[in-house]
Amino acid sequence: MTIEGLVLQVDPNSVLLSQKKEISSEDLVKTYEEWMDGDYDVIFVSNVEGVEVGMILRVIIEETMTTSYPAQTQAKSYEILNQLQIPTDESDEMIMAPENPYNQELLDIFPKMVDMYQLFNGYAEYGHFQTLKTAQECGSVFQIIFDGMMTDGYGESESRVFQLTYEITNQAVIEHIYNEDPYNQLKDERLLNSIIPNKVLLKLPLEVGNSWTEKFSYQEKEYTAMTEIVRIDTNEDGKLTYETLTTVAGIEGDYNGCYKETRVFTTGSGMTSFSSFFAFESTGTDDEDFEQAEDLYLFGYSLSAENIIIEE
């Protein structure tokens, strides 16, 4: 089920959308009580981050929602269609923010052939495959959607599926996850293997040293992730590859309190490698193996095949 609406209010765990067709700048500054008493057709949607008041969203939501008013539901995925800006002059009309199309350089990194398969394998018999189901323009962004399934041997009689969406804007690539795997160790349907939901994977300019930060919540605590492009290379097939390093300081329970993850993106294939690990200081440990390493790798996987045929 898909809805479109204007963001009236942003809360820590949800946004309030109005599905009213006609709305003015005066409506955005009304009180919550006025929205409830008016014909604003509002709904609370959770699992939406990084949006602002005035943004117009298209949201794929859960089929079920509460019967109260405002209704409450959860987003499977979402995209920003546009943004309304309150004018600075005396006019009460909304001004549409200019739309810049998605960036072609970023789009070229990802596959766009519908029905193609990708198979990933990694540590401890980890595996998943994903099928590209949608690759299309959505307003000023380009959206690529994969349907995926875990293949690590656990819960073979159960449905272990997820949906992966790449949203390419004029400045960045954003990853959205909807994970229905009952064995999801991160216990959050917004997460697959990274602890960072709705993650900004790449951002212009595509240059070594370019970095960006984003805030996120993990296990009910707020953190800031810093991602940097650390390497640009050409692989044996002559394709450009981009390697990023993400660090999150202050994660409780980790060695030295710092989460790290690396990803590699290959032109035409998208993300082809993922590793997550924890920083570690040798000081204060009696384990000789730990003393020999600055970083302790815990998990990783990489692309092992493309365009394969999966036998049912």
N, C-alpha and C positions, 0 to 999 in steps of 0.2 A: 504494500500500500504506500502511495506517495502523496505527500502534501507539500504545498508551497505557502510560505508566510513571511511576514516582516517581523524582525526581532524587536520586541518592545522593551524587554528586560533581560538582563544577564545575571543569573544567580550562580553560586559556587557549583551546584550540581545539575543545573538545567537552564534552559532559556524559555522565555514566554514568547510564543509566536502568535501573531494575529493573521487570520486568513481572510480578513476583510479586503474586498477588492479595491475600494477607494479609500485612501487615507491621506491626511495632510500633515504638515509639520507640527501643527498644534496637537495632533493626536499623540505624538511621541513624547510630549512633555506632560501629559495628563497623569493623574495618580492611578495607582492600582485599583482603587475603588471605582474610579470613573471608567476604567477599562471593563471592570466586571459588570457595571450597570449599563454599559453601552452595547452596541451590536458589533463587537470586535471579533467574535468567533475565535477566542483565544484557546491555546493548548500549551501545556508544559511538555517540553521534550528534553529528556536527559541524554547523556552520551554525546554531547555537542560541545566542543571546546574551540577556543581561538576565534570566536565571533564577537561582533560588536552591535550595539543598538543601531538600527537603521539598515542592517544587512537583510537582503532578501535571500531566503534559503529554499532549496528543494531537498526534501528529506524523505528517505525510504525508512518507514517506521515499522515497528512490530504490528502484527495483525490485531493483537489485543490491546485495549486501552481501558482506563478506568471510566466508569459511567458518570463520575462527578463532573462538575463544571468549576474551573477549567478541567478538561480531561488531561490525563497524564499518560505518556507513552515514552518509548525509548527508540532512539535512532539506530538503525542498522548501518546507514551511511548517509552522508549529506554533501551538498555542494553549495557554494556561494554563487548565486546568479548575478547579483548586482548589489549596489549600496546606495541608499538614499541619504543625501546630505541636507541638513537644515541650512537654508540660505542665511547669509549674514545681513542682507538688506531687509526691508520691511515686507517683502513678498512672503505670502504664506504657502506658496507652491513649493513642492518638492523638486529638487534639482537632481537629475540622474547623474551619478558619478560616471565619468567616461570609461568605457570598456576597452581595456587593452587585451588583445587576443593572447591565447596561450603561447608560450615560447617554443619555437620549432627546435631549437638546439636541445632543450630538455626532452621534448617529445621523441626525438630521434634515438634517445638512449633506450627506449622501451619498445617491446614488440607490439604490433597492432594487428596481427593476423588472427582473426577469430577462429576458435576451435583448435589452435595450436596447444601442445602439451609441453610442460616443463617438469622434469623430475629432479628432486633434490635429495641428496644423501649426506649423512654426516656421522658425528661421534655417537657411540653407544647405540648403533643400529637405527639412528634417527633417519626418518624419511618422510617426504610428502610429495604429492604431485598436484599440479594445478593446471586448469584449463582456462584459456582466455575466452570469455563469454561476450564481452562488450568492449568496443573501442570506438568512441564517438565524441563529437563536440557537444558540450552542454553549456550553452551561453558562451561566456568568454573563457571557459576552461575546457580541457580535454580529459575525458575519463576513461580509464582502462580498468576493467573488472575481471578478476579471476575467481573461479570456484575451485576450492582446494579440498584435499582429503589427506589425512595422516596415514602413513604406511609403515609404522614402526613395529607392528606386530601386536600391539596392545589393543584389547577390546575389539577384536575382529568382527564380532557379531553386532557391534553398535555403530551408529552413524557418527563418524568423527570428522565433521566437515567444518569449513570456514570459508569466508569470503574476503578477498583482498582487493582493495580499490586504490589505484594510483590516480591522484588528481593533479594534473599539470596546469599551472597557472602561468601568468606572464613573468613570474619571478622564481617559482619554486615547484618542487614535487612533494606532495603530501601523501602519506600512507594512512589508509583507514582499514581497520580490521573488524570483522564481525565473526567471532569464534564460537562455534557451537559444540566444540569437542568436549565431551564430559571428562576427559582426562587432562584437560588444560591445567598444567602445573601452576600457571600464574593466576588462575582463578579469577580472570577478568575477561569478559567476552570482547573487550577492545584490544586484547593483546594476543599475539601469536608466540613470538620468541623474545622480542624486545620488551622491556618494562615501560617503554615510553609510548603512550597512546597518541594517535593522530600525529605521527612524527613527521617533521620536515626532513626529508631524506637528502635533497639536493637544493642548492640555492645559487642563483646567479651572483657574480660571475663564476663560471666554471674554471677557477684558477686555484693553483696550490696556495694555501694560506687563507683562502676565503673561509670565514667562520660565521656562525650565528648561534643564538641561544633561544631556548623555549622553556617555558614553565609547564610543569605537569604534576599530577598527583599520583602517588604510588603507596599502597597500603595506608591510605588515609593521611599521608603526609605530603607536603609540597616540596618540590625540588626544582632545580634548574639544570637543564642539559646544555652542554656546549658541543657543537659539531663543527669539524673542520675538514676541508678537503686536503688530504695529506700527500696524495700521489696521483699523478696523471701519467699513464703509460700506454704503450701499444702492445697488444698480445701477439701470439704467434700467428694469428689469423689476420693481423693487420688492423684490428679493431681497437678503438680507444677505450681505455678503462679508467674509471675514477674510483679512488679509494677514500673513504671517509672514516674519521675516528670521532666517536662520541664519548664524552666523559660526564659523569654525574658524581659530584662530591657529596659526602655526608650520608651515604646510604648505610643505615644501621645494619650490623650483622655481617658486613662484607669485610674481607681482609683489607685493612687500611682504610675502610670506609669509602671506597671509590669504585663505582661501576663503570666499565668501559665496554664499548662494542665497536667493531669494525664492519664495514660493508664495502663490497666491491660491485660496481655497476659497469656493465659492458654494453657498448653501443649495439642496439638491435635486440638485446636479450634482457635488458633491465638489470635487476639485482641478481648477481651470480654467486655471491659468497656472503656469509654472515658468521661472525664470531662474537661471543660475549664472554667477558672475563673480568676479574677483579684485580685491582692494583694490590701489591703486597710488599711490605717492608720486611726485610730479613731480621731486623732488630727485634729481639725478644722472643724468638722461636727456637725450639730445640730440634726442629725437623730439618735435617740436612738437605733434603730435596727442595724444600721451600727456600732455604737460604741461597740456593743456586739460581733462583729466578726472580727477576724484578716483578714480572706479571705472571699470574697463574690462570691459564686458559681453562674454562669450564665447559664450554659448549661451542659447537660450530657446525656448519654444513655448507655445501656448495652445489651448483648446478652440475648434474651428471649427464643429462640428455635433454634434447629438445625435439619437438615434432614427432614424438614417439606415439605408438598406438597401444592403448591400454586394453587388454582383453578382459571382458566382463565374465 
